Amino acid sequence: MNCKYFGECGSCRNYKDGYEGQLLKKIELNKERFKDMYSSEIDICKSPDSGYRARAEFKIWHIGDDIQYAMNALEHKGVVIIDECPQVNEHILKLMPSLLKEIKDKQIDKKLFGADFLSSSSGEIVVSLLYHKKLDTEWELQAKEISQKLGVYIIGRSRKQKVVVGQDYVTETLHVNGSDYKFMQIENSFTQPNPRVNEQMIAWAMHQFDGINGDLLELYCGAGNFTIPFASKFDKVLATEISKSSIAAAKNNMLLNDVTNIEFVRMSAEEFVQALDGVREFRRMAEIDINSYELKSIFVDPPRAGMDEESCAFAARHDNILYISCNPETLHRDLIYLTKTHDIQRMAMFDQFPYTDHVEMGVKLTKKA
């Protein structure tokens, strides 16, 4: 990727040796990090060199009567004014200048401080415009005109206010192992930002469950990014997630993909463990016959903080553990606990965020003989 803001913009930090150079640094760093518990090869899932982000957030910077996109400068020393970002996919890249022009022409730039983009691979886009003022009917009329002219959906956000022009989601299609999976991705909720790496992550995760029978338990399921494809590998899947909007999207995604063997439950991982062990009763579990599940396998994809010791102890009850992590540091901490009872069979590194220090990791563990 060539970017004229390398060395100024804080979004990219590891750029001097190109894509392959920054990838090699990450591989070596994580081989060293996990060498005390895993010495085999780490599977590597690479990203496209540019145009890989389907989700992006930009500041809107006011210079006199003009407005520009801006990003935090390297080392957070002010901001960098930009007119393009080669990280984003072709649809967002094309939209950025024309959107800014329309906002200025329609005079809805006052108190505007941010623009967030969410795009599908086919070019469906939701743009969220963030304001330090209440939005009125005149704003909505102008936003509708921009929406129709540019062929995008627009959401206006200010404190305690959300104005939707069109819809607040896009529908993404992921291609995995010769199959297509459709996902409703809702504005302002978590989605994987790099769809091409996401496809590789799902394919790798599915492969780790080859030849494993029974049912699957999934904690931290989000909107069903992994859950929906996993349904083809197991008799039944029981999936939990704390976010109400994510559970609603997951249930919709199940319908989009004609999947019928998943039960989604809105509760935290900690609550689910308490329910399963009879510590607490939850009405949300009332209609689920937990005894009908043969749960020998568990899949976890926790937030950056990883899992607490109670959740690790619960995961360790299962014969097969598949762990996807967005934070290798907390993953290493959790593996110290999990490798007391399980052996690591495979590890993978997913380069979701090129030119940064961040990677996602995958680990398959099986119970010790």
For each residue, the residues with C-beta under 8 A, 3 or more apart:
1: 15 19 49 50 86 87 354 355
2: 50 86
3: 6 9 12 15 85 86 87
4:
5: 8 9 12 71 80 82 85
6: 3 9 12 15
7: 15 74
8: 5 73 74 80
9: 3 5 6 12 71 72 73 74 80 82
10: 13 71 72 73 74 75 76 80
11: 71 72 85 87 355 356
12: 3 5 6 9 15 87 355 356
13: 10 74 355 356 357
14: 17 21 22 25 355 356 357
15: 1 3 6 7 12 18 22 355
16: 21
17: 14 20 21 22 24 25
18: 15 21 22
19: 1 22 23 47 49 354 355
20: 17 23 24
21: 14 16 17 18 24 25
22: 14 15 17 18 19 25 26 354 355
23: 19 20 26 27 44 46 351 354
24: 17 20 21 27 28
25: 14 17 21 22 28 29
26: 22 23 29 30 349 351 357 359
27: 23 24 30 31 42 44 349
28: 24 25 31 32
29: 25 26 32 33
30: 26 27 33 34 42 328 349 359 361
31: 27 28 34 35 42
32: 28 29 35
33: 29 30 328 329 332
34: 30 31 37 38 42 328 332 335 347
35: 31 32 38 39
36:
37: 34 332 335 336 339 344
38: 34 35 42 344 347
39: 35
40: 346 347
41:
42: 27 30 31 34 38 347 348 349
43: 204 346 347 348 349 362
44: 23 27 348 349 351
45: 197 200 201 204 348 349 350 351
46: 23 197 351
47: 19 52 194 196 197 351 352 354
48: 51 52 196
49: 1 19 52 354
50: 1 2 86 87
51: 48 86 87 88 89 90 93
52: 47 48 49 87 89 194 196 197 354
53: 56 87 88 89 92 193 194
54: 88 89 92 118 119 120 121 172 191 193 194 195
55: 116 117 118 119 191 193
56: 53 85 87 88 92 116 117 193
57: 114 115 116 117
58: 69 70 71 82 85 114 115 116 117
59: 69 70 71 72 79 113 114
60: 67 68 69 70 109 112 113 114 115 130
61: 67 68 69 70 79 81
62: 66 67 109
63: 66 67 68 81
64:
65:
66: 62 63 104
67: 60 61 62 63 100 103 104 109 112
68: 60 61 63 81 82 83 100
69: 58 59 60 61 81 82 83 85 96 100 115
70: 58 59 60 61 79 80 81 82
71: 5 9 10 11 58 59 79 80 82 85
72: 9 10 11 59 76 79 80
73: 8 9 10 76 77 78 79 80
74: 7 8 9 10 13 77
75: 10
76: 10 72 73
77: 73 74
78: 73
79: 59 61 70 71 72 73
80: 5 8 9 10 70 71 72 73
81: 61 63 68 69 70
82: 5 9 58 68 69 70 71 85
83: 68 69 96 97
84: 93 96 97
85: 3 5 11 56 58 69 71 82 88 93 96
86: 1 2 3 50 51 93
87: 1 3 11 12 50 51 52 53 56 354 355
88: 51 53 54 56 85 92 93 96 117 119
89: 51 52 53 54 92 93 119 121
90: 51 93 94
91: 94 95 119 123 125
92: 53 54 56 88 89 95 96 117 119 125
93: 51 84 85 86 88 89 90 96
94: 90 91 98
95: 91 92 98 99 117 125 127 150 152
96: 69 83 84 85 88 92 93 99 100 117
97: 83 84 100 101
98: 94 95 101 102 150
99: 95 96 102 103 115 127 146 150 152
100: 67 68 69 96 97 103 104
101: 97 98 104 105
102: 98 99 105 106 146 149 150
103: 67 99 100 106 108 109 112 129 146
104: 66 67 100 101 107 109
105: 101 102
106: 102 103 142 143 145 146
107: 104 110 142
108: 103 112 129 139 142 143 146
109: 60 62 67 103 104 112
110: 107 133
111: 131 132 133
112: 60 67 103 108 109 115 129 130 131
113: 59 60 130 131 132
114: 57 58 59 60 128 129 130
115: 57 58 60 69 99 112 127 128 129 130
116: 55 56 57 58 127 128 130 187 188
117: 55 56 57 58 88 92 95 96 125 126 127 128
118: 54 55 125 126 127 128 170 185 187 191
119: 54 55 88 89 91 92 123 124 125 126 170
120: 54 123 124 125 170 171 172 173 185
121: 54 89 172 173 195
122: 173
123: 91 119 120
124: 119 120 153 170 171
125: 91 92 95 117 118 119 120 152 153 170
126: 117 118 119 152 153 154 155 166 167 168 169 170 187
127: 95 99 115 116 117 118 152 153 154 155
128: 114 115 116 117 118 154 155 156 157 187 188
129: 103 108 112 114 115 143 154 155 156 157
130: 60 112 113 114 115 116 157 158
131: 111 112 113 135 156 157 158
132: 111 113 158
133: 110 111 158
134: 158 161
135: 131 139 140 156 158 161 163
136: 139 140
137: 140 141
138: 141 142
139: 108 135 136 142 143 156 163
140: 135 136 137 143 144 156 163 165
141: 137 138 144 145
142: 106 107 108 138 139 145 146
143: 106 108 129 139 140 146 147 154 156 163 165
144: 140 141 147 148 154 165
145: 106 141 142 148 149
146: 99 102 103 106 108 142 143 149 150 152 154
147: 143 144 150 151 152 153 154 165 166
148: 144 145 151
149: 102 145 146
150: 95 98 99 102 146 147
151: 147 148
152: 95 99 125 126 127 146 147 166
153: 124 125 126 127 147 164 165 166 167 168 170
154: 126 127 128 129 143 144 146 147 165 166
155: 126 127 128 129 162 163 164 165 168 187
156: 128 129 131 135 139 140 143 161 162 163 165
157: 128 129 130 131 161 162 163 188
158: 130 131 132 133 134 135 161
159:
160:
161: 134 135 156 157 158
162: 155 156 157 168
163: 135 139 140 143 155 156 157
164: 153 155 167 168
165: 140 143 144 147 153 154 155 156
166: 126 147 152 153 154
167: 126 153 164
168: 126 153 155 162 164 186 187 188
169: 126 184 185 186 187 249
170: 118 119 120 124 125 126 153 184 185
171: 120 124 182 183 184 185 256
172: 54 120 121 182 183 185 191 195
173: 120 121 122 180 181 182 183
174: 180 181 183 195 198 199 202
175: 178 179 180 199
176: 179 181 199 202 203 206 229
177: 203 206
178: 175
179: 175 176 229 232
180: 173 174 175
181: 173 174 176 202 228 229 257
182: 171 172 173 253 256 257
183: 171 172 173 174 191 223 224 225 228 249 253 256
184: 169 170 171 223 249 252 253 256
185: 118 120 169 170 171 172 189 191 223 249
186: 168 169 189 191 223 245 249
187: 116 118 126 128 155 168 169
188: 116 128 157 168
189: 185 186 223 243 245 246 249
190: 222 223 243 246
191: 54 55 118 172 183 185 186 223 225
192: 195 197 198 201 225 352
193: 53 54 55 56 352 353
194: 47 52 53 54 197 198 352 353
195: 54 121 172 174 192 198 199
196: 47 48 52 199 200
197: 45 46 47 52 192 194 200 201 350 351 352
198: 174 192 194 195 201 202 225 352
199: 174 175 176 195 196 202 203
200: 45 196 197 203 204 350
201: 45 192 197 198 204 205 324 348 350 360 362
202: 174 176 181 198 199 205 206 225 226 229
203: 176 177 199 200 206 207
204: 43 45 200 201 207 208 348 350 362
205: 201 202 208 209 226 229 230 299 322 324 362
206: 176 177 202 203 209 210 229 230 232 233
207: 203 204 210
208: 204 205 322 345 346 362 364
209: 205 206 212 216 230 233 234 297 320 322
210: 206 207 233
211:
212: 209 233 296 297 320
213: 235 296
214: 234 235 294 295 296 297
215: 234 235 236 237 238 293 294 295 296 297
216: 209 230 233 234 236 237 238 295 297 298 299
217: 237 238 239 293 295 297 298 299 318
218: 221 226 227 230 237 238 239 240 298 299 300 301
219: 239 240 269 272 298 299 300 301 302 311 315
220: 240 241 269 300 301 302 303
221: 218 224 226 227 239 240 241 246 250 264 301
222: 190 225 241 243 246 250 301
223: 183 184 185 186 189 190 191 246 249 250 253
224: 183 221 227 228 239 249 250 253 254 262 264
225: 183 191 192 198 202 222 228
226: 202 205 218 221 229 230 299 301 324
227: 218 221 224 230 231 237 239 250 262 264
228: 181 183 224 225 231 253 254 257 259 262
229: 176 179 181 202 205 206 226 232 233
230: 205 206 209 216 218 226 227 233 234 237 299
231: 227 228 234 237 254 259 261 262
232: 179 206 229
233: 206 209 210 212 216 229 230
234: 209 214 215 216 230 231 237 261 297
235: 213 214 215 261 294
236: 215 216 261 262 263 292 293
237: 215 216 217 218 227 230 231 234 261 262 263
238: 215 216 217 218 262 263 265 288 290 293 295
239: 217 218 219 221 224 227 250 262 263 264 265
240: 218 219 220 221 264 265 266 267 268 269 271 272
241: 220 221 222 246 247 250 264 265 266
242: 266 267 268
243: 189 190 222 246 247 266
244: 247 248 266
245: 186 189 248 249
246: 189 190 221 222 223 241 243 249 250
247: 241 243 244 250 251 264 265 266
248: 244 245 251 252
249: 169 183 184 185 186 189 223 224 245 246 252 253
250: 221 222 223 224 227 239 241 246 247 253 254 264
251: 247 248 254 255 264
252: 184 248 249 255 256
253: 182 183 184 223 224 228 249 250 256 257
254: 224 228 231 250 251 257 259 260 262 264
255: 251 252 258
256: 171 182 183 184 252 253
257: 181 182 228 253 254
258: 255
259: 228 231 254 262
260: 254
261: 231 234 235 236 237
262: 224 227 228 231 236 237 238 239 254 259
263: 236 237 238 239 288
264: 221 224 227 239 240 241 247 250 251 254
265: 238 239 240 241 247 272 284 285 288
266: 240 241 242 243 244 247 284
267: 240 242 271 272 275 282 284 285
268: 240 242 271 272
269: 219 220 240 272 273 300 302 307 311 314
270: 273 274 308 310 311
271: 240 267 268 274 275 280 282
272: 219 240 265 267 268 269 275 276
273: 269 270 276 277 279 310 311 314
274: 270 271 277 279 280
275: 267 271 272 278 279 280 281 282 285
276: 272 273 290 314
277: 273 274
278: 275
279: 273 274 275
280: 271 274 275
281: 275 285
282: 267 271 275 285 286
283: 286
284: 265 266 267
285: 265 267 275 281 282 288 290
286: 282 283
287:
288: 238 263 265 285
289: 292 293
290: 238 276 285 293
291:
292: 236 289
293: 215 217 236 238 289 290
294: 214 215 235
295: 214 215 216 217 238 298 318
296: 212 213 214 215 318 319 320
297: 209 212 214 215 216 217 234 318 319 320 321 322
298: 216 217 218 219 295 315 318 320 321 322
299: 205 216 217 218 219 226 230 322 323 324
300: 218 219 220 269 307 311 315 321 322 323 324
301: 218 219 220 221 222 226 323 324 325
302: 219 220 269 305 306 307 311 325 330
303: 220 306 326
304: 326 327 330
305: 302 327 330
306: 302 303 325 327 330 331 333 334
307: 269 300 302 311 312 315 334
308: 270 311 312
309: 312 313 337
310: 270 273 313 314
311: 219 269 270 273 300 302 307 308 314 315
312: 307 308 309 315 316 334 337 338
313: 309 310 316 317 337
314: 269 273 276 310 311 317
315: 219 298 300 307 311 312 318 321 323 338
316: 312 313 321 337 338 340 341 342
317: 313 314
318: 217 295 296 297 298 315 321 367
319: 296 297 366 367
320: 209 212 296 297 298 364 365 366 367
321: 297 298 300 315 316 318 338 342 363 364 365 366
322: 205 208 209 297 298 299 300 362 363 364 365
323: 299 300 301 315 331 334 335 338 362 363 365
324: 201 205 226 299 300 301 360 361 362
325: 301 302 306 328 330 331 334 360 361 362 363
326: 303 304 352 358 360
327: 304 305 306 330 331
328: 30 33 34 325 331 332 359 361
329: 33 332 333
330: 302 304 305 306 325 327 333 334
331: 306 323 325 327 328 334 335 361 363
332: 33 34 37 328 329 335 336
333: 306 329 330 336 337
334: 306 307 312 323 325 330 331 337 338
335: 34 37 323 331 332 338 339 344 363
336: 37 332 333 339 340
337: 309 312 313 316 333 334 340
338: 312 315 316 321 323 334 335 341 342 365
339: 37 335 336 342 343 344 365
340: 316 336 337
341: 316 338 367 368
342: 316 321 338 339 365 366 367 368
343: 339 365 366 367 368
344: 37 38 335 339 347 363 364 365
345: 208 364 365 366
346: 40 43 208 362 363 364
347: 34 38 40 42 43 344 361 362 363 364
348: 42 43 44 45 201 204 361 362 363
349: 26 27 30 42 43 44 45 359 360 361 362
350: 45 197 200 201 204 359 360 361 362
351: 23 26 44 45 46 47 197 354 359
352: 47 192 193 194 197 198 326 358 359 360
353: 193 194 356 358 359
354: 1 19 22 23 47 49 52 87 351
355: 1 11 12 13 14 15 19 22 87
356: 11 12 13 14 353
357: 13 14 26
358: 326 352 353
359: 26 30 328 349 350 351 352 353
360: 201 324 325 326 349 350 352
361: 30 324 325 328 331 347 348 349 350
362: 43 201 204 205 208 322 323 324 325 346 347 348 349 350
363: 321 322 323 325 331 335 344 346 347 348
364: 208 320 321 322 344 345 346 347
365: 320 321 322 323 338 339 342 343 344 345
366: 319 320 321 342 343 345
367: 318 319 320 341 342 343
368: 341 342 343
369:
